[in-house]
Amino acid sequence: MGASAQRRSQEKPTPQTRAEFVDAAVLCINEVGYARAKTREVARYAQLSSGALQYQFGGKDALMLAVILDMRTRLSTALAPAQTALSHLPGDRGDMLVEQYWSVVSGADYQAVMQIMLGAAAGSVFHRAIIGVLAEAEREQDEQWMASFADIGPDPKVVTHTRRVVLATLRGVVLRRLHSDRDQCQLSILPTSTVTITLCSPSFWEKTS
């Protein structure tokens, strides 16, 4: 096999190199920022060639979308199966779901995703692709929350509103972290999670009494 053919074989897309580039992108974004996380820089973080990244993703937008897709999967799988949630009292399920969200949202991967979302040019093809992925993720998470409270038959609109307010609140904490070196804010939401849910939608718990 010639040198050119061997190099092409080494740069062939694989699940392993994809994961390495995604992990490197997360690290790069969090250290230098989204704007400076060029493909060449991400390849350096991954200790792989720029050609391998280009061959795997085709460019920065596809790589960044892969970061978001991975986060969508991680956030979905972080939520306990409905059977597990249903084994807890309704009020305890609220705390459990918020803590499961926070276990993902408080991590470096989600912080990188937030920077991608803020950095994508509004109206661009890439931005529209992000919106599409996020819309599908929202639908999946709404269904998971509904299944987690199926035994008390809550109003779907209330469940959706509550879940989205909770996630928006946690995103706000992440944004604070992006602009602060202090870590004490990152846990402040957890002790008040049940209060937050109750205040957002008191009717959510009507059937628990």
C-alpha positions as CSV (number, residue, x, y, z in Angstrom):
1,M,0.0,0.0,0.0
2,G,1.4,3.4,-1.0
3,A,1.9,6.3,1.4
4,S,-1.2,8.1,0.0
5,A,-3.4,5.1,0.3
6,Q,-2.2,4.3,3.8
7,R,-2.9,7.9,4.9
8,R,-6.4,7.7,3.4
9,S,-7.0,4.4,5.3
10,Q,-5.9,5.9,8.5
11,E,-8.3,8.9,8.0
12,K,-11.3,6.8,7.2
13,P,-14.2,7.7,9.5
14,T,-14.7,5.4,12.5
15,P,-16.8,5.6,15.7
16,Q,-13.6,5.9,17.7
17,T,-12.2,8.9,15.8
18,R,-15.6,10.5,15.8
19,A,-15.8,10.3,19.5
20,E,-12.2,11.6,19.8
21,F,-13.0,14.6,17.7
22,V,-16.2,15.3,19.6
23,D,-14.4,15.1,22.9
24,A,-11.6,17.3,21.6
25,A,-14.1,19.9,20.3
26,V,-15.8,20.1,23.8
27,L,-12.4,20.6,25.4
28,C,-11.3,23.1,22.8
29,I,-14.5,25.2,23.0
30,N,-14.4,25.4,26.8
31,E,-10.7,26.5,26.8
32,V,-10.5,28.9,23.8
33,G,-14.1,29.7,23.0
34,Y,-16.4,28.7,20.1
35,A,-15.1,31.3,17.7
36,R,-11.5,30.2,18.1
37,A,-12.3,26.5,18.0
38,K,-11.3,26.1,14.4
39,T,-11.0,22.6,12.8
40,R,-7.2,22.8,12.9
41,E,-7.3,23.6,16.6
42,V,-9.7,20.8,17.4
43,A,-7.5,18.4,15.5
44,R,-4.6,19.5,17.5
45,Y,-6.5,18.8,20.7
46,A,-7.5,15.4,19.4
47,Q,-3.9,14.7,18.4
48,L,-5.1,13.7,15.0
49,S,-4.7,15.3,11.6
50,S,-6.8,18.1,10.1
51,G,-7.3,15.8,7.2
52,A,-8.8,13.1,9.4
53,L,-11.3,15.7,10.8
54,Q,-12.2,16.9,7.4
55,Y,-12.7,13.4,6.1
56,Q,-14.8,12.5,9.1
57,F,-17.0,15.6,9.3
58,G,-16.4,17.7,6.2
59,G,-16.1,20.9,8.3
60,K,-16.7,22.8,11.6
61,D,-20.5,23.0,11.4
62,A,-20.9,19.2,11.0
63,L,-18.5,18.6,13.9
64,M,-20.3,21.1,16.2
65,L,-23.7,19.5,15.2
66,A,-22.2,16.2,16.3
67,V,-21.4,17.7,19.7
68,I,-25.0,18.8,20.0
69,L,-26.4,15.4,18.9
70,D,-24.3,13.6,21.4
71,M,-25.6,16.0,24.1
72,R,-29.2,15.3,23.0
73,T,-28.6,11.6,23.5
74,R,-26.9,12.1,26.8
75,L,-29.6,14.3,28.2
76,S,-32.3,11.9,27.1
77,T,-30.6,8.9,28.6
78,A,-29.9,10.8,31.9
79,L,-33.6,10.8,32.7
80,A,-34.6,7.7,34.6
81,P,-37.0,5.3,32.8
82,A,-40.6,6.0,33.5
83,Q,-40.8,2.8,35.6
84,T,-38.1,4.0,37.9
85,A,-39.8,7.5,38.3
86,L,-43.2,5.9,39.0
87,S,-41.7,4.0,41.9
88,H,-41.2,7.4,43.7
89,L,-43.7,9.8,45.2
90,P,-44.7,12.5,42.7
91,G,-43.0,15.3,44.7
92,D,-39.8,13.2,44.9
93,R,-39.9,12.6,41.2
94,G,-39.6,16.4,40.6
95,D,-36.4,16.5,42.6
96,M,-35.1,13.4,40.9
97,L,-35.7,14.7,37.4
98,V,-34.2,18.1,38.2
99,E,-31.1,16.4,39.6
100,Q,-30.8,14.2,36.6
101,Y,-31.0,17.2,34.3
102,W,-28.4,19.0,36.4
103,S,-26.0,16.0,36.2
104,V,-25.8,16.7,32.5
105,V,-26.4,20.4,32.2
106,S,-23.7,21.2,34.8
107,G,-21.0,19.3,32.8
108,A,-18.4,20.6,30.4
109,D,-20.2,19.1,27.4
110,Y,-23.4,21.1,27.9
111,Q,-21.3,24.2,28.6
112,A,-19.7,23.7,25.1
113,V,-23.1,23.2,23.6
114,M,-24.3,26.5,25.1
115,Q,-21.4,28.3,23.5
116,I,-22.1,26.7,20.1
117,M,-25.8,27.8,20.3
118,L,-24.8,31.3,21.2
119,G,-22.1,31.5,18.5
120,A,-24.0,30.1,15.6
121,A,-25.1,32.8,13.1
122,A,-28.8,33.4,13.4
123,G,-30.6,32.3,10.2
124,S,-27.7,30.3,8.8
125,V,-28.1,26.7,7.6
126,F,-26.2,25.6,10.6
127,H,-28.4,27.6,13.0
128,R,-31.5,26.0,11.4
129,A,-30.0,22.6,11.9
130,I,-29.4,23.3,15.6
131,I,-33.0,24.4,16.0
132,G,-34.2,21.2,14.4
133,V,-32.2,19.0,16.7
134,L,-33.2,21.0,19.8
135,A,-36.9,20.8,18.7
136,E,-36.7,17.0,18.5
137,A,-34.9,16.9,21.8
138,E,-37.7,19.0,23.5
139,R,-40.3,16.6,22.1
140,E,-38.5,13.6,23.5
141,Q,-38.0,15.1,26.9
142,D,-41.7,16.2,27.1
143,E,-42.7,12.6,26.5
144,Q,-40.3,11.3,29.1
145,W,-41.7,13.7,31.7
146,M,-45.3,12.8,30.8
147,A,-44.5,9.1,31.2
148,S,-42.9,9.8,34.6
149,F,-46.1,11.2,35.9
150,A,-48.6,9.0,34.0
151,D,-50.2,7.6,37.1
152,I,-51.6,11.0,38.2
153,G,-52.7,12.1,34.7
154,P,-51.4,15.7,34.8
155,D,-52.3,18.2,32.1
156,P,-49.7,17.8,29.3
157,K,-49.4,21.6,28.9
158,V,-48.5,22.0,32.6
159,V,-45.9,19.2,32.4
160,T,-44.4,20.8,29.2
161,H,-44.3,24.3,30.8
162,T,-42.8,23.0,34.0
163,R,-40.1,21.0,32.3
164,R,-39.1,23.8,30.0
165,V,-39.0,26.4,32.9
166,V,-36.8,24.0,34.9
167,L,-34.4,23.5,31.9
168,A,-34.3,27.2,31.2
169,T,-33.5,27.9,34.8
170,L,-30.6,25.4,34.7
171,R,-29.4,26.9,31.5
172,G,-29.3,30.3,33.2
173,V,-27.0,28.8,35.8
174,V,-24.7,27.5,33.1
175,L,-24.6,31.0,31.5
176,R,-23.6,32.5,34.8
177,R,-20.8,30.0,35.0
178,L,-19.6,31.0,31.5
179,H,-19.2,34.5,32.8
180,S,-17.9,33.8,36.2
181,D,-14.9,32.0,37.8
182,R,-16.9,31.2,40.9
183,D,-18.4,27.7,41.2
184,Q,-20.7,28.3,44.1
185,C,-23.6,29.3,41.8
186,Q,-23.6,25.9,40.2
187,L,-25.4,24.0,43.0
188,S,-27.7,26.7,44.2
189,I,-30.6,25.5,42.1
190,L,-30.7,22.0,43.6
191,P,-31.9,22.6,47.2
192,T,-34.9,24.6,45.8
193,S,-35.8,22.3,42.9
194,T,-39.2,21.2,44.4
195,V,-40.0,24.7,45.3
196,T,-39.2,25.8,41.8
197,I,-41.5,23.2,40.2
198,T,-44.3,24.0,42.7
199,L,-44.1,27.7,42.1
200,C,-44.0,27.3,38.4
201,S,-47.2,25.2,38.2
202,P,-49.1,24.5,41.5
203,S,-51.8,22.6,39.6
204,F,-49.2,20.0,38.7
205,W,-49.5,18.4,42.1
206,E,-53.3,18.6,42.5
207,K,-53.8,14.9,42.1
208,T,-51.1,14.0,44.6
209,S,-53.1,14.9,47.7
